[in-house]
Amino acid sequence: MAKRTPGLRKQGEIWHVDKVIGGVNIRQSTGEKELDQAERYLARLIEQYRKVKVYGEKIDRPFEIAAARYLDEYGHKTSLDRDIISLDKIMPYIGHIELSKIHSGVFDVFISDRKKAGISAGTLNRDMASVRRVLKLSAAKWRDENGKPWLDNVPMMPLVDGIERKPRPISWTEQELLLKELPGYLSEMVLFALNTGLRDQEICGMKWADECKVSGLDTTVFIIDETRTKNNRERIVPLNSVARSIVAAKRNNKSEYVFDFEGRKLDRMTNRAWRKARETIGLTLVRVHDLRHTFGMRLRAAGVGFEDRQDLLGHHAGRITTHYSKVEIARLIDCVELLCEARKPELTLIRRVI
C-alpha cells in the first residue's frame, strides 16, 4: 500500500491535495492514481503558489475548485439541486482540468458517453449551462490574492443538437398503474403533483409553516415563498379534496416538511423507485415534470379559463399576487376540484401515425 505523503490523501483510487500553502487551505484532486505522479503535482502546485506570493503571478485553478465555490456561495439558489446533478456528472471528465485549459473540445467524451446512455439533448444542454455559470463567475466575479480574475475569458460552450423531448401527459389509467407501482411516500407526492401542478422541488421543500388559513373559508392553502419558486415569485397553492386528504394523512409526521422520508427531507422525486415504477408499466418517457403538464392539460380539458390556469400553475402574468380575495381563492379551489377523480376531465392525446 502506498505510503501517505504530507499534504496528500487518497480518496478512492485518486490522490487529493489537502494542504495549507502560503496561508491558503488547498483541497483539490490531483487527478493521479500513482503516488509519485501525485507528489510531482503537489510540488508544481507549491511552486505555483510561491510564484504568486513572490512574483504576483496568477494561479490557474482546476474546475472542481470553482465548482465547489459556486455550490458554497449559491446554496440558496432554487435550481441548485439541478446544478449539483449536472456538475456531479461532468466532474470526472473536467474536474481536474485548469480553468484556462477548458474549451469546447474537452466536453466531447462527456457528451458522447451521455448520448450513449440515452440522455437527451435538452438535458445535456442544461448540463452545459451549469458549467457555463461556474466559468462566468470565475471570469466576472472571483479574484485571486492579487485581484486578478480566476479566468480571463469564458470559452465557447458546445450546443448539443437533438430533438427536444415534448410534454407527455398521462391518462387516468396510466395514473392508476403508476400509483400502484410506487412506494407509498412517492405515490402520495405524485398524486399531490397531479392535483396541484407543483414542481418537484416545490413539493420536496414544502413545509408545514407554508400552510395558511383562509379567512372566511373553512380551508387552508399553502404559500410557496419566492426563494423556492422558479420565477422567484410567491405562489399560492389551492387544494382540492384529493390534495387535502393527502395533507391530512401527513399532518402528524413529526417533520417540518409535509413530504418526508423517515423524518428527513427528500432531495427529489426522480429517484430509483420512480424510474423502476415508470419502466415496469412502460412509461419510460414520462418525467416528473410531465405530472405538471398533466395538471395543466386536465384543467384545460375541464374548461378552466386561461387566466385561472396561469394562476394555478404559478405563471407570472403581471396582474395578480398572493394577496387574493376570498372570492378569488374560492374560485381557484373550485377549479382544482374539477380534477378530482369523480369528475375526470378526459384528455385526447393525438399522436402522429407512422
C-alpha positions as CSV (number, residue, x, y, z in Angstrom):
1,M,0.0,0.0,0.0
2,A,1.3,3.5,-0.9
3,K,2.7,5.5,2.0
4,R,0.8,8.6,2.9
5,T,2.6,11.8,2.0
6,P,2.1,15.0,4.0
7,G,-0.4,17.2,2.1
8,L,-1.8,14.3,0.1
9,R,-4.6,11.9,0.9
10,K,-6.2,9.1,-1.1
11,Q,-9.9,9.2,-1.9
12,G,-10.9,6.0,-3.8
13,E,-8.2,5.5,-6.4
14,I,-7.3,9.2,-6.7
15,W,-4.8,11.2,-4.7
16,H,-6.1,14.6,-3.4
17,V,-4.2,17.7,-2.1
18,D,-5.1,18.7,1.4
19,K,-2.5,21.3,2.4
20,V,-2.1,24.9,3.6
21,I,0.1,26.7,1.0
22,G,1.1,30.3,1.5
23,G,-1.7,30.7,4.1
24,V,-4.3,29.3,1.7
25,N,-6.0,26.0,2.5
26,I,-5.9,24.0,-0.7
27,R,-8.2,21.0,-1.2
28,Q,-8.3,19.6,-4.7
29,S,-7.8,16.5,-6.8
30,T,-4.5,15.7,-8.4
31,G,-6.2,13.5,-11.0
32,E,-3.5,11.0,-10.4
33,K,-3.7,7.4,-9.2
34,E,0.0,6.9,-8.6
35,L,1.7,8.4,-5.6
36,D,4.8,9.6,-7.4
37,Q,2.7,11.4,-10.0
38,A,0.6,13.0,-7.3
39,E,3.8,14.1,-5.5
40,R,5.0,15.8,-8.6
41,Y,1.6,17.5,-9.0
42,L,1.8,18.8,-5.4
43,A,5.4,20.1,-6.0
44,R,4.2,22.0,-9.0
45,L,1.3,23.4,-7.0
46,I,3.6,24.6,-4.2
47,E,5.9,26.2,-6.7
48,Q,2.9,27.9,-8.4
49,Y,1.7,29.4,-5.1
50,R,5.2,30.5,-4.3
51,K,5.4,32.4,-7.6
52,V,2.0,34.0,-6.8
53,K,3.3,35.1,-3.4
54,V,6.7,36.3,-4.5
55,Y,6.2,37.5,-8.1
56,G,2.5,38.2,-8.2
57,E,1.8,35.6,-10.8
58,K,-1.7,34.1,-11.4
59,I,-2.9,30.7,-10.1
60,D,-4.7,28.6,-12.7
61,R,-7.2,26.7,-10.6
62,P,-8.8,23.4,-11.6
63,F,-12.5,23.5,-12.5
64,E,-13.5,21.5,-9.4
65,I,-12.3,24.3,-7.1
66,A,-14.5,26.8,-9.0
67,A,-17.5,24.4,-8.9
68,A,-17.1,23.9,-5.1
69,R,-17.1,27.7,-4.6
70,Y,-20.2,28.1,-6.7
71,L,-22.1,25.5,-4.7
72,D,-20.9,27.1,-1.5
73,E,-21.9,30.6,-2.4
74,Y,-25.1,29.8,-4.2
75,G,-26.6,27.3,-1.7
76,H,-29.8,29.4,-1.6
77,K,-30.4,29.1,-5.3
78,T,-33.7,27.5,-6.2
79,S,-32.3,25.3,-9.0
80,L,-29.1,24.4,-7.1
81,D,-30.1,20.7,-6.9
82,R,-30.3,20.6,-10.7
83,D,-26.8,22.2,-10.9
84,I,-25.4,19.7,-8.4
85,I,-26.6,16.8,-10.6
86,S,-25.1,18.3,-13.7
87,L,-21.7,19.1,-12.0
88,D,-21.5,15.7,-10.4
89,K,-21.9,14.0,-13.7
90,I,-19.4,16.1,-15.5
91,M,-16.7,16.3,-12.8
92,P,-14.9,13.1,-13.6
93,Y,-14.4,14.5,-17.1
94,I,-13.2,18.1,-16.4
95,G,-12.9,18.5,-12.7
96,H,-9.1,18.2,-12.7
97,I,-8.6,20.5,-15.8
98,E,-7.4,24.0,-15.1
99,L,-9.8,26.8,-15.9
100,S,-7.7,28.4,-18.7
101,K,-7.4,25.0,-20.4
102,I,-11.2,24.4,-20.7
103,H,-12.5,24.7,-24.2
104,S,-15.3,23.2,-26.3
105,G,-13.4,20.1,-27.2
106,V,-12.9,18.9,-23.6
107,F,-16.6,18.0,-23.4
108,D,-16.6,15.7,-26.4
109,V,-16.1,12.5,-24.5
110,F,-18.7,13.5,-21.8
111,I,-21.3,14.3,-24.5
112,S,-20.6,11.1,-26.3
113,D,-20.9,8.9,-23.2
114,R,-24.1,10.6,-22.1
115,K,-25.7,10.2,-25.5
116,K,-24.8,6.5,-25.5
117,A,-26.6,6.3,-22.1
118,G,-29.7,7.7,-23.7
119,I,-29.5,11.2,-22.3
120,S,-31.5,13.8,-24.3
121,A,-30.0,16.9,-25.9
122,G,-32.1,19.1,-23.6
123,T,-30.6,17.5,-20.5
124,L,-27.1,17.8,-21.9
125,N,-27.6,21.5,-22.7
126,R,-28.7,22.1,-19.1
127,D,-25.5,20.4,-18.0
128,M,-23.5,22.8,-20.2
129,A,-25.5,25.7,-18.7
130,S,-24.4,24.7,-15.2
131,V,-20.7,24.6,-16.3
132,R,-21.2,28.0,-18.1
133,R,-22.4,29.6,-14.8
134,V,-19.3,28.5,-13.0
135,L,-17.0,29.7,-15.7
136,K,-18.8,33.1,-16.0
137,L,-18.4,33.7,-12.2
138,S,-14.7,32.7,-12.5
139,A,-14.2,35.4,-15.1
140,A,-16.6,38.1,-13.8
141,K,-16.6,37.8,-10.0
142,W,-14.0,35.7,-8.3
143,R,-10.5,37.2,-7.8
144,D,-7.2,35.8,-6.5
145,E,-4.9,37.3,-3.8
146,N,-3.6,39.8,-6.3
147,G,-7.0,41.0,-7.5
148,K,-6.8,39.0,-10.8
149,P,-9.8,37.1,-12.2
150,W,-9.7,33.3,-11.9
151,L,-10.4,33.1,-15.6
152,D,-9.6,35.7,-18.3
153,N,-12.2,34.8,-20.9
154,V,-15.2,32.4,-20.9
155,P,-14.7,29.8,-23.7
156,M,-17.4,29.0,-26.2
157,M,-19.5,26.1,-24.9
158,P,-20.9,23.3,-27.1
159,L,-24.6,23.3,-28.0
160,V,-25.9,19.8,-28.3
161,D,-28.2,19.2,-31.2
162,G,-31.2,16.9,-30.9
163,I,-34.9,16.6,-30.8
164,E,-36.4,18.2,-27.8
165,R,-38.5,15.9,-25.7
166,K,-42.1,17.0,-25.8
167,P,-44.5,17.0,-22.9
168,R,-46.0,13.6,-22.1
169,P,-49.2,14.0,-20.0
170,I,-50.5,10.7,-18.5
171,S,-54.0,9.3,-18.8
172,W,-56.2,8.3,-15.8
173,T,-55.5,4.7,-16.5
174,E,-51.7,5.3,-16.6
175,Q,-52.0,7.3,-13.4
176,E,-53.6,4.4,-11.6
177,L,-50.9,2.0,-12.8
178,L,-48.2,4.4,-11.8
179,L,-49.5,5.0,-8.3
180,K,-49.8,1.2,-7.7
181,E,-46.2,0.6,-8.6
182,L,-44.7,3.4,-6.5
183,P,-43.9,3.1,-2.8
184,G,-46.4,4.9,-0.5
185,Y,-44.4,8.1,0.2
186,L,-43.7,8.6,-3.5
187,S,-47.3,7.7,-4.6
188,E,-48.6,10.5,-2.3
189,M,-46.2,13.0,-3.8
190,V,-47.1,12.1,-7.4
191,L,-50.8,12.3,-6.6
192,F,-50.3,15.7,-4.9
193,A,-48.4,16.9,-8.0
194,L,-51.2,15.8,-10.3
195,N,-53.7,17.8,-8.2
196,T,-51.7,20.9,-7.6
197,G,-49.3,21.3,-10.6
198,L,-46.3,21.9,-8.2
199,R,-42.8,21.3,-9.4
200,D,-40.6,18.5,-8.0
201,Q,-38.6,20.9,-5.8
202,E,-41.6,22.8,-4.6
203,I,-43.2,19.6,-3.3
204,C,-39.9,18.3,-1.7
205,G,-39.4,21.7,0.0
206,M,-43.0,22.3,1.1
207,K,-43.2,23.0,4.9
208,W,-46.0,23.0,7.4
209,A,-45.0,26.6,8.0
210,D,-46.2,27.4,4.5
211,E,-49.8,26.4,5.3
212,C,-52.2,29.4,5.8
213,K,-55.8,29.5,7.0
214,V,-58.1,31.4,4.6
215,S,-60.2,33.9,6.4
216,G,-63.9,33.3,5.8
217,L,-63.4,29.8,4.2
218,D,-63.2,26.5,6.1
219,T,-60.0,25.5,4.4
220,T,-56.2,26.2,4.1
221,V,-53.9,26.9,1.2
222,F,-50.1,26.7,1.0
223,I,-47.9,29.7,0.1
224,I,-44.6,28.8,-1.6
225,D,-42.3,31.8,-1.0
226,E,-40.2,33.4,-3.8
227,T,-37.0,31.7,-2.7
228,R,-38.4,28.3,-3.7
229,T,-40.2,29.0,-7.0
230,K,-38.7,29.0,-10.4
231,N,-39.8,32.6,-11.3
232,N,-38.8,34.0,-7.9
233,R,-42.4,35.0,-7.1
234,E,-44.7,33.8,-4.3
235,R,-47.1,31.1,-5.3
236,I,-50.5,30.2,-3.8
237,V,-51.4,26.5,-3.8
238,P,-55.2,25.9,-3.5
239,L,-56.1,22.4,-2.5
240,N,-58.9,20.2,-3.9
241,S,-60.3,17.3,-1.8
242,V,-57.7,14.9,-3.0
243,A,-54.8,17.2,-2.1
244,R,-56.4,18.0,1.3
245,S,-56.8,14.3,2.1
246,I,-53.1,13.8,1.4
247,V,-52.1,16.7,3.6
248,A,-54.4,15.4,6.4
249,A,-52.7,12.0,6.2
250,K,-49.3,13.6,6.6
251,R,-50.2,16.0,9.3
252,N,-48.7,14.0,12.2
253,N,-45.4,13.1,10.5
254,K,-43.3,15.0,13.1
255,S,-41.3,16.7,10.4
256,E,-41.1,20.3,9.4
257,Y,-41.7,19.1,5.8
258,V,-45.1,18.0,4.6
259,F,-43.5,15.2,2.5
260,D,-40.6,13.5,4.2
261,F,-39.0,10.0,4.3
262,E,-38.3,8.7,7.7
263,G,-38.2,12.2,9.1
264,R,-35.8,13.7,6.6
265,K,-36.3,16.0,3.6
266,L,-36.4,14.3,0.2
267,D,-34.0,15.8,-2.4
268,R,-36.1,14.9,-5.4
269,M,-38.9,12.7,-6.7
270,T,-36.9,11.4,-9.6
271,N,-35.2,8.6,-7.7
272,R,-34.7,4.9,-8.3
273,A,-38.2,4.0,-7.2
274,W,-39.7,6.4,-9.7
275,R,-37.6,5.1,-12.5
276,K,-38.3,1.5,-11.7
277,A,-42.1,2.0,-11.5
278,R,-42.0,4.0,-14.7
279,E,-40.2,1.2,-16.6
280,T,-42.4,-1.5,-15.1
281,I,-45.5,0.0,-16.7
282,G,-43.9,1.1,-19.9
283,L,-43.8,4.9,-19.2
284,T,-40.1,5.4,-19.6
285,L,-40.6,8.7,-21.5
286,V,-42.6,10.2,-18.6
287,R,-40.8,12.7,-16.4
288,V,-41.9,14.1,-13.0
289,H,-42.3,17.4,-14.8
290,D,-44.9,15.7,-17.0
291,L,-47.2,15.5,-13.9
292,R,-47.3,19.3,-14.1
293,H,-48.2,19.2,-17.8
294,T,-50.9,16.7,-17.0
295,F,-52.4,19.0,-14.3
296,G,-52.4,21.9,-16.8
297,M,-54.0,19.9,-19.6
298,R,-56.6,18.4,-17.4
299,L,-57.6,21.9,-16.2
300,R,-58.0,23.0,-19.8
301,A,-60.0,19.8,-20.6
302,A,-62.3,20.6,-17.7
303,G,-63.0,24.1,-19.1
304,V,-60.9,26.1,-16.8
305,G,-60.0,29.5,-18.4
306,F,-56.6,30.6,-19.4
307,E,-56.1,33.2,-16.6
308,D,-57.1,30.8,-13.9
309,R,-54.8,28.1,-15.3
310,Q,-51.9,30.7,-15.3
311,D,-52.6,31.4,-11.6
312,L,-52.9,27.7,-10.7
313,L,-49.6,26.9,-12.5
314,G,-47.8,29.8,-10.8
315,H,-47.1,31.6,-14.0
316,H,-46.4,35.3,-13.5
317,A,-48.9,37.3,-15.6
318,G,-48.2,40.7,-14.1
319,R,-51.7,41.2,-12.8
320,I,-52.0,39.2,-9.6
321,T,-50.1,38.3,-6.4
322,T,-50.7,36.0,-3.4
323,H,-53.0,38.7,-2.0
324,Y,-56.1,37.0,-3.3
325,S,-59.6,37.8,-2.1
326,K,-61.8,35.2,-0.5
327,V,-63.8,35.0,-3.7
328,E,-60.7,34.5,-5.9
329,I,-59.4,31.7,-3.7
330,A,-62.8,30.0,-3.6
331,R,-62.9,30.2,-7.4
332,L,-59.4,28.6,-7.7
333,I,-60.4,25.9,-5.3
334,D,-63.5,25.2,-7.4
335,C,-61.2,24.9,-10.5
336,V,-58.9,22.3,-9.0
337,E,-61.9,20.4,-7.6
338,L,-62.8,19.7,-11.2
339,L,-59.8,17.4,-11.3
340,C,-61.0,15.0,-8.6
341,E,-61.5,11.5,-9.9
342,A,-65.3,11.6,-9.8
343,R,-65.2,14.4,-12.4
344,K,-62.3,13.1,-14.5
345,P,-61.8,15.5,-17.4
346,E,-60.6,13.3,-20.3
347,L,-57.6,14.1,-22.4
348,T,-57.4,13.3,-26.0
349,L,-53.8,12.5,-26.9
350,I,-53.1,13.0,-30.6
351,R,-50.1,11.0,-31.9
352,R,-48.5,11.1,-35.3
353,V,-49.3,8.0,-37.5
354,I,-46.1,6.4,-38.7
